[in-house]
């Protein structure tokens, strides 16, 4: 299995769960905050992945990559911080609202 195929389920779950919170209060504000967080995480990933790959801490088999890179880091590495920046707040929103409903019941 290639790394791009491994990333697809994470991206799909992130999109589905994020869109499931569309009608929850603060969706736009949450998406803006997630976008800022994603930008920071992508920048950090670019720096630290490149440093670790250049230092020889790990390598990737070329036959399992898309071939697209940012510096030395494969593009697939950037999907995980992007997913985390959007998925974690969405899950928190879904769970938090349920906890609020249960507390008032």
ZIJO-V877694 format. One record per residue. N is the residue number from 1. OMEGA is omega as a letter, one per 20 degrees, with the letter a starting at -180 (NA if undefined). D_LAST is the distance of its C-alpha to the last C-alpha in Angstrom with 1 decimal. Layout:
n:N omega:OMEGA d_last:D_LAST
n:N omega:OMEGA d_last:D_LAST
//
This chain:
n:1 omega:a d_last:47.2
n:2 omega:r d_last:47.5
n:3 omega:r d_last:45.2
n:4 omega:r d_last:44.4
n:5 omega:r d_last:43.1
n:6 omega:a d_last:40.9
n:7 omega:a d_last:39.4
n:8 omega:r d_last:38.5
n:9 omega:r d_last:35.4
n:10 omega:r d_last:34.0
n:11 omega:r d_last:34.7
n:12 omega:r d_last:33.3
n:13 omega:r d_last:29.9
n:14 omega:a d_last:29.8
n:15 omega:a d_last:30.5
n:16 omega:a d_last:28.1
n:17 omega:r d_last:25.1
n:18 omega:r d_last:26.1
n:19 omega:r d_last:26.4
n:20 omega:r d_last:23.0
n:21 omega:a d_last:21.7
n:22 omega:a d_last:24.0
n:23 omega:r d_last:21.5
n:24 omega:r d_last:19.3
n:25 omega:r d_last:20.1
n:26 omega:a d_last:23.1
n:27 omega:a d_last:24.6
n:28 omega:r d_last:28.2
n:29 omega:r d_last:27.8
n:30 omega:r d_last:26.5
n:31 omega:r d_last:29.4
n:32 omega:r d_last:31.9
n:33 omega:r d_last:30.8
n:34 omega:r d_last:30.9
n:35 omega:r d_last:34.4
n:36 omega:r d_last:35.6
n:37 omega:r d_last:34.3
n:38 omega:r d_last:36.0
n:39 omega:r d_last:39.2
n:40 omega:a d_last:39.3
n:41 omega:r d_last:38.5
n:42 omega:r d_last:41.2
n:43 omega:r d_last:43.7
n:44 omega:r d_last:43.0
n:45 omega:r d_last:43.2
n:46 omega:a d_last:46.5
n:47 omega:a d_last:48.0
n:48 omega:r d_last:47.0
n:49 omega:r d_last:47.5
n:50 omega:r d_last:50.9
n:51 omega:a d_last:51.8
n:52 omega:r d_last:50.8
n:53 omega:r d_last:52.6
n:54 omega:r d_last:55.6
n:55 omega:r d_last:55.7
n:56 omega:a d_last:55.8
n:57 omega:r d_last:52.6
n:58 omega:r d_last:51.6
n:59 omega:r d_last:52.9
n:60 omega:r d_last:51.7
n:61 omega:a d_last:53.8
n:62 omega:a d_last:55.0
n:63 omega:r d_last:54.7
n:64 omega:a d_last:50.9
n:65 omega:r d_last:50.4
n:66 omega:a d_last:50.4
n:67 omega:r d_last:53.2
n:68 omega:a d_last:51.5
n:69 omega:r d_last:51.4
n:70 omega:a d_last:50.6
n:71 omega:r d_last:53.3
n:72 omega:a d_last:53.3
n:73 omega:r d_last:49.6
n:74 omega:a d_last:48.8
n:75 omega:a d_last:46.5
n:76 omega:r d_last:44.1
n:77 omega:a d_last:43.2
n:78 omega:r d_last:41.6
n:79 omega:a d_last:39.0
n:80 omega:r d_last:36.9
n:81 omega:r d_last:36.4
n:82 omega:r d_last:35.7
n:83 omega:a d_last:33.0
n:84 omega:a d_last:31.5
n:85 omega:a d_last:31.4
n:86 omega:a d_last:29.4
n:87 omega:a d_last:27.5
n:88 omega:r d_last:25.9
n:89 omega:r d_last:24.3
n:90 omega:r d_last:23.1
n:91 omega:r d_last:21.5
n:92 omega:r d_last:19.9
n:93 omega:a d_last:18.6
n:94 omega:a d_last:17.1
n:95 omega:a d_last:15.6
n:96 omega:a d_last:14.5
n:97 omega:r d_last:12.5
n:98 omega:r d_last:10.7
n:99 omega:r d_last:10.0
n:100 omega:r d_last:8.8
n:101 omega:a d_last:6.3
n:102 omega:a d_last:5.2
n:103 omega:a d_last:5.6
n:104 omega:a d_last:3.8
n:105 omega:NA d_last:0.0
//
